[in-house]
Amino acid sequence: MKLRTIITVFIACMVTMTAVAQKKVGTTSMQFLKVMPSARITAMGDASVAFIDGVDAVYWNPAGLTSIQNQEMTATYTLWIFDTKQDAVAYGINLGEFGVLGAQFQMTDIGTIQETKASFTKFDAAGNFNPGLTGNTFTPLSVLVGVSYASKLTDHFSTGLSLKYATETLWDGGTADAPLENKAGAVVEKYNSTAKVFLFDFGMRYNTGYRSVQIGASVQNFGSQVKFAVEDYPAPLQFRLGICGNLMGKDALFINDEQSRLTLSYEILQPNDYDQQMHFGVEYGFMDLFCLRTGYKYNYDNEGVTFGGGIKTEVPGLFLNVDYSYGSMGTYLGNVHRISVGVQFK
């Protein structure tokens, strides 16, 4: 009865958020929180919430941390759009009967941007046009750190919780000057250009007991409003609900195979600033040595098809895996590349 109640609450939240999101398209702050790490999951079209396991679960659904047997660590490097980059590191450790503890760090590097002002827009004496460049530069930066805890409540049901601290700086120094015109002349008013907020993730994962079928759900980025200058906006709150299972492999729905595995993952995503979206993902694995992956993201403005792969090898004392993912962002935004390197300690 408790499990049914939890699932009912999640579905009710999804339905409620659908109605709310359609009225608030594009009105969330800290958009870097939507740039997800993990080359494995992004290659599968972000179809993560039921499928995710291991240390990368800190990013998607902390309940997936319960699959960690000893210690795991992973690092992901993302080449995002417009020459921006993201670095992410995650660590997890199994504490036995006390559950599983995880930690994460993310940093989004936007690079150096040239400052422009409308008052500098003019032609010089030689007839050269200045589009507003002042000669100054600034470097925006976004950082997230978080800790996660997960536990198995039964052999089939696990839950997890994450506490995250996110900060984003749009202008060097934390404040920006804005001149205001009044009767006395120009008055300089300072605006806060740095925002800081605590956010929570909550997730659950349930092994149905029927073959390899699992279901999962998570809430991401639940917290207070984000305020930079005058107005405040919510963080990109997201609800995920999904299901996954092996079509081929161990405990498969169709073909039992000890060497090969073919897993299908499906997920509904409801953000608070867009219409409902869907993720489809497929992973083929051979003898736990290498994997091929592909996916599709439905109802996105630019994103769609994804693909990638990975290899896994054993070295003294640990397992090492390397994964890569590719995602198209359309004609004008280019492509996104991710590479992840992870270790699992024996």
Beta strands, then each sheet from edge to edge (+ up, - down):
strand 1: 71-79
strand 2: 85-94
strand 3: 100-109
strand 4: 113-123
strand 5: 129-138
strand 6: 141-152
strand 7: 157-169
strand 8: 175-182
strand 9: 185-192
strand 10: 194-207
strand 11: 214-223
strand 12: 226-227
strand 13: 232-233
strand 14: 238-249
strand 15: 255-256
strand 16: 260-271
strand 17: 277-286
strand 18: 290-298
strand 19: 305-315
strand 20: 318-328
strand 21: 335-345
sheet 1: 15+ 14+ 11- 10+ 7- 6+ 3- 2+ 1- 21+ 20- 19+ 18- 17+ 16-
sheet 2: 4+ 5-
sheet 3: 8+ 9-
sheet 4: 12+ 13-
end
